[in-house]
Amino acid sequence: MDFNGSDTIPGPRTEDQLPHTAQAAAKIVIVGGFGVGKTTMVGSVSEITPLTTEETMTQAGIGVDDNFGSASKTATTVAMDFGRISITDQLVLYLFGTPGQQRFWFLWNGLFEGALGAVVLVDTRRLEVSFDVMGRLEERGVPFVVAINSFPDAPRYDLEELRTALDLTPDIPIIECDARRRASSRDVLMTLMRFLHSLAMTGSLT
């Protein structure tokens, strides 16, 4: 299947029914620490009204939840986000965004079950959070790409510098994105699909 460009992705739909031409579906997880933009990415790229499980953050979370760099954030995902996008008329991706707060990470194993691949969203202000995230994916054998979400006040680095800082092997794609923009988010998904396709061609995708 050809994944050479994002312009083949159909535009947003006005209804939630699965396209009648769909022949295959794949589960993709969007992972990362708290406040890196997972809910935003699922919402921006989904062709259906996304399902979210956000709850209002309260004083009880102070000292428990990490809201570094997200002082204005008033809600957090407590279970998952869910969306859908048609990559082609035949292939549909089901998107599952994981909760970012570490006290909800026990839910990740269930969300990883059956996932074809993952997008690791990274905030350059908190690179250290990404190590645990990528470690969990590696333990489960879930292939992933890394997307650097562009925050206005976040420091900018060369992608190869970030590859070294994150200890990524040369084969793992790393790209910049703006999770608020549909085109940017879908390009991240296309990068993941091309990566998965290359792994399948070499027999590395099990």
C-alpha positions as a LaTeX table, in Angstrom:
\begin{tabular}{lrrr}
\hline
Residue & $x$ (\AA) & $y$ (\AA) & $z$ (\AA) \\
\hline
Met1 & 0.00 & 0.00 & 0.00 \\
Asp2 & 1.34 & 3.41 & $-0.96$ \\
Phe3 & 1.96 & 5.84 & 1.90 \\
Asn4 & 4.07 & 8.35 & $-0.01$ \\
Gly5 & 2.00 & 11.43 & 0.70 \\
Ser6 & $-0.63$ & 12.85 & 2.99 \\
Asp7 & $-2.70$ & 14.33 & 0.17 \\
Thr8 & $-4.43$ & 10.95 & $-0.32$ \\
Ile9 & $-6.14$ & 11.25 & 3.06 \\
Pro10 & $-9.84$ & 12.07 & 2.64 \\
Gly11 & $-11.07$ & 15.28 & 4.22 \\
Pro12 & $-13.24$ & 15.48 & 7.34 \\
Arg13 & $-16.58$ & 13.71 & 7.12 \\
Thr14 & $-19.89$ & 15.02 & 8.29 \\
Glu15 & $-21.10$ & 11.67 & 9.60 \\
Asp16 & $-19.64$ & 9.09 & 11.96 \\
Gln17 & $-20.37$ & 5.99 & 9.87 \\
Leu18 & $-17.45$ & 3.89 & 8.71 \\
Pro19 & $-16.79$ & 4.43 & 4.98 \\
His20 & $-18.39$ & 1.60 & 2.99 \\
Thr21 & $-15.13$ & 1.16 & 1.05 \\
Ala22 & $-13.10$ & 0.38 & 4.20 \\
Gln23 & $-11.40$ & $-3.00$ & 3.98 \\
Ala24 & $-8.79$ & $-2.85$ & 6.75 \\
Ala25 & $-8.37$ & $-1.13$ & 10.10 \\
Ala26 & $-5.44$ & $-0.60$ & 12.44 \\
Lys27 & $-5.15$ & 0.52 & 16.04 \\
Ile28 & $-2.69$ & 3.35 & 16.72 \\
Val29 & $-1.85$ & 4.77 & 20.15 \\
Ile30 & $-0.81$ & 8.37 & 20.83 \\
Val31 & 1.38 & 8.43 & 23.94 \\
Gly32 & 3.39 & 10.91 & 25.96 \\
Gly33 & 3.60 & 12.69 & 29.28 \\
Phe34 & 1.06 & 15.06 & 30.75 \\
Gly35 & 0.16 & 18.08 & 28.63 \\
Val36 & 2.18 & 17.15 & 25.52 \\
Gly37 & $-0.84$ & 17.44 & 23.22 \\
Lys38 & $-2.28$ & 13.92 & 22.88 \\
Thr39 & $-5.92$ & 14.98 & 23.24 \\
Thr40 & $-5.26$ & 17.90 & 20.90 \\
Met41 & $-3.74$ & 15.66 & 18.22 \\
Val42 & $-6.57$ & 13.11 & 18.32 \\
Gly43 & $-9.14$ & 15.90 & 18.18 \\
Ser44 & $-7.46$ & 17.80 & 15.35 \\
Val45 & $-7.02$ & 14.83 & 13.03 \\
Ser46 & $-10.13$ & 12.75 & 13.74 \\
Glu47 & $-12.75$ & 12.67 & 11.00 \\
Ile48 & $-15.44$ & 11.83 & 13.59 \\
Thr49 & $-16.35$ & 13.65 & 16.76 \\
Pro50 & $-13.61$ & 12.45 & 19.12 \\
Leu51 & $-14.40$ & 10.69 & 22.37 \\
Thr52 & $-12.55$ & 12.22 & 25.31 \\
Thr53 & $-12.47$ & 11.32 & 29.00 \\
Glu54 & $-11.21$ & 14.61 & 30.37 \\
Glu55 & $-11.99$ & 15.53 & 33.96 \\
Thr56 & $-11.48$ & 18.88 & 35.69 \\
Met57 & $-8.25$ & 19.11 & 37.61 \\
Thr58 & $-8.76$ & 19.91 & 41.30 \\
Gln59 & $-6.76$ & 21.02 & 44.29 \\
Ala60 & $-6.51$ & 17.35 & 45.31 \\
Gly61 & $-4.09$ & 16.79 & 42.44 \\
Ile62 & $-1.54$ & 19.29 & 43.73 \\
Gly63 & 1.63 & 17.45 & 44.68 \\
Val64 & 0.40 & 14.33 & 42.86 \\
Asp65 & $-0.01$ & 15.43 & 39.26 \\
Asp66 & 2.73 & 17.07 & 37.24 \\
Asn67 & 1.46 & 20.18 & 35.47 \\
Phe68 & 4.84 & 21.61 & 34.53 \\
Gly69 & 4.49 & 24.01 & 31.62 \\
Ser70 & 0.72 & 23.66 & 31.71 \\
Ala71 & $-0.37$ & 26.05 & 34.45 \\
Ser72 & $-3.41$ & 27.06 & 32.40 \\
Lys73 & $-4.51$ & 23.47 & 31.82 \\
Thr74 & $-7.75$ & 22.81 & 33.70 \\
Ala75 & $-8.61$ & 19.26 & 32.58 \\
Thr76 & $-6.75$ & 15.99 & 32.13 \\
Thr77 & $-7.46$ & 12.69 & 30.38 \\
Val78 & $-8.26$ & 9.96 & 32.91 \\
Ala79 & $-8.93$ & 7.00 & 30.62 \\
Met80 & $-8.35$ & 7.60 & 26.91 \\
Asp81 & $-9.12$ & 9.70 & 23.87 \\
Phe82 & $-10.56$ & 8.05 & 20.77 \\
Gly83 & $-10.77$ & 9.15 & 17.16 \\
Arg84 & $-10.72$ & 7.79 & 13.63 \\
Ile85 & $-9.11$ & 8.78 & 10.34 \\
Ser86 & $-9.23$ & 7.20 & 6.89 \\
Ile87 & $-5.72$ & 7.00 & 5.45 \\
Thr88 & $-7.14$ & 5.79 & 2.13 \\
Asp89 & $-10.62$ & 4.73 & 1.08 \\
Gln90 & $-9.65$ & 1.21 & 2.14 \\
Leu91 & $-7.55$ & 1.76 & 5.30 \\
Val92 & $-8.90$ & 3.24 & 8.53 \\
Leu93 & $-6.87$ & 4.09 & 11.63 \\
Tyr94 & $-8.45$ & 3.99 & 15.08 \\
Leu95 & $-6.60$ & 6.43 & 17.33 \\
Phe96 & $-6.29$ & 5.93 & 21.08 \\
Gly97 & $-4.75$ & 8.71 & 23.17 \\
Thr98 & $-3.34$ & 7.58 & 26.50 \\
Pro99 & $-3.66$ & 9.46 & 29.80 \\
Gly100 & $-0.55$ & 11.47 & 30.62 \\
Gln101 & $-0.65$ & 11.57 & 34.43 \\
Gln102 & 1.61 & 8.84 & 35.82 \\
Arg103 & $-1.06$ & 7.67 & 38.27 \\
Phe104 & $-3.14$ & 6.58 & 35.24 \\
Trp105 & $-0.32$ & 4.80 & 33.41 \\
Phe106 & $-1.63$ & 1.42 & 34.62 \\
Leu107 & $-4.24$ & 1.82 & 31.86 \\
Trp108 & $-1.57$ & 1.87 & 29.16 \\
Asn109 & $-1.14$ & $-1.91$ & 28.94 \\
Gly110 & $-4.75$ & $-2.35$ & 27.89 \\
Leu111 & $-4.51$ & 0.46 & 25.36 \\
Phe112 & $-1.30$ & $-1.01$ & 23.89 \\
Glu113 & $-3.01$ & $-4.38$ & 23.34 \\
Gly114 & $-3.41$ & $-5.00$ & 19.62 \\
Ala115 & $-1.77$ & $-1.70$ & 18.61 \\
Leu116 & 0.00 & $-1.77$ & 15.25 \\
Gly117 & 2.16 & 1.23 & 16.15 \\
Ala118 & 2.45 & 4.38 & 18.24 \\
Val119 & 3.22 & 8.08 & 18.08 \\
Val120 & 5.30 & 9.40 & 20.99 \\
Leu121 & 4.55 & 13.09 & 21.46 \\
Val122 & 7.42 & 15.02 & 23.02 \\
Asp123 & 7.63 & 18.40 & 24.75 \\
Thr124 & 11.24 & 19.67 & 24.60 \\
Arg125 & 10.77 & 21.32 & 28.01 \\
Arg126 & 10.40 & 17.86 & 29.56 \\
Leu127 & 12.44 & 15.40 & 27.53 \\
Glu128 & 13.03 & 13.17 & 30.56 \\
Val129 & 9.37 & 12.11 & 30.63 \\
Ser130 & 9.77 & 10.51 & 27.20 \\
Phe131 & 12.21 & 7.85 & 28.36 \\
Asp132 & 9.62 & 6.00 & 30.45 \\
Val133 & 7.10 & 6.32 & 27.63 \\
Met134 & 9.42 & 4.86 & 25.00 \\
Gly135 & 10.62 & 2.20 & 27.42 \\
Arg136 & 7.09 & 0.93 & 27.90 \\
Leu137 & 6.55 & 0.72 & 24.15 \\
Glu138 & 9.81 & $-1.16$ & 23.69 \\
Glu139 & 8.86 & $-3.61$ & 26.44 \\
Arg140 & 5.59 & $-4.34$ & 24.63 \\
Gly141 & 7.26 & $-4.51$ & 21.22 \\
Val142 & 5.15 & $-1.66$ & 19.77 \\
Pro143 & 6.96 & 0.20 & 16.94 \\
Phe144 & 6.84 & 3.98 & 17.26 \\
Val145 & 7.81 & 7.30 & 15.74 \\
Val146 & 8.66 & 10.42 & 17.74 \\
Ala147 & 6.86 & 13.71 & 17.09 \\
Ile148 & 8.20 & 16.92 & 18.63 \\
Asn149 & 5.15 & 19.06 & 19.39 \\
Ser150 & 5.85 & 22.77 & 18.83 \\
Phe151 & 4.98 & 24.86 & 21.89 \\
Pro152 & 5.54 & 28.65 & 21.61 \\
Asp153 & 7.75 & 28.84 & 24.71 \\
Ala154 & 9.57 & 25.54 & 24.22 \\
Pro155 & 13.28 & 25.52 & 23.28 \\
Arg156 & 14.04 & 24.51 & 19.69 \\
Tyr157 & 16.73 & 21.97 & 18.87 \\
Asp158 & 18.05 & 20.33 & 15.74 \\
Leu159 & 16.28 & 17.01 & 15.22 \\
Glu160 & 19.54 & 15.08 & 15.25 \\
Glu161 & 20.42 & 16.70 & 18.58 \\
Leu162 & 17.08 & 15.50 & 19.90 \\
Arg163 & 17.69 & 12.04 & 18.48 \\
Thr164 & 20.91 & 11.87 & 20.48 \\
Ala165 & 19.30 & 13.30 & 23.63 \\
Leu166 & 16.44 & 10.79 & 23.41 \\
Asp167 & 18.84 & 7.93 & 22.60 \\
Leu168 & 16.90 & 6.99 & 19.47 \\
Thr169 & 18.35 & 4.52 & 17.01 \\
Pro170 & 18.89 & 5.86 & 13.46 \\
Asp171 & 15.93 & 3.91 & 12.06 \\
Ile172 & 13.26 & 5.50 & 14.29 \\
Pro173 & 11.70 & 8.53 & 12.54 \\
Ile174 & 11.67 & 11.82 & 14.45 \\
Ile175 & 9.72 & 14.80 & 13.13 \\
Glu176 & 8.38 & 18.17 & 14.23 \\
Cys177 & 4.65 & 18.83 & 14.35 \\
Asp178 & 1.93 & 21.15 & 15.54 \\
Ala179 & $-0.72$ & 18.94 & 17.15 \\
Arg180 & $-3.31$ & 21.71 & 16.75 \\
Arg181 & $-3.17$ & 21.48 & 12.96 \\
Arg182 & $-4.89$ & 18.64 & 11.16 \\
Ala183 & $-2.43$ & 18.60 & 8.27 \\
Ser184 & 0.55 & 18.43 & 10.62 \\
Ser185 & $-1.01$ & 15.69 & 12.76 \\
Arg186 & $-1.95$ & 13.57 & 9.75 \\
Asp187 & 1.60 & 13.92 & 8.41 \\
Val188 & 2.81 & 12.41 & 11.68 \\
Leu189 & 0.46 & 9.47 & 11.13 \\
Met190 & 1.66 & 9.11 & 7.55 \\
Thr191 & 5.25 & 8.99 & 8.81 \\
Leu192 & 4.24 & 6.21 & 11.19 \\
Met193 & 2.48 & 4.28 & 8.42 \\
Arg194 & 5.50 & 4.55 & 6.13 \\
Phe195 & 7.71 & 3.36 & 8.98 \\
Leu196 & 5.43 & 0.38 & 9.68 \\
His197 & 5.34 & $-0.39$ & 5.96 \\
Ser198 & 9.15 & $-0.44$ & 5.82 \\
Leu199 & 9.28 & $-2.76$ & 8.84 \\
Ala200 & 6.77 & $-5.10$ & 7.19 \\
Met201 & 8.82 & $-5.16$ & 3.98 \\
Thr202 & 11.95 & $-6.18$ & 5.89 \\
Gly203 & 10.13 & $-8.73$ & 8.04 \\
Ser204 & 10.72 & $-6.71$ & 11.22 \\
Leu205 & 7.02 & $-6.15$ & 11.95 \\
Thr206 & 5.51 & $-9.04$ & 13.86 \\
\hline
\end{tabular}
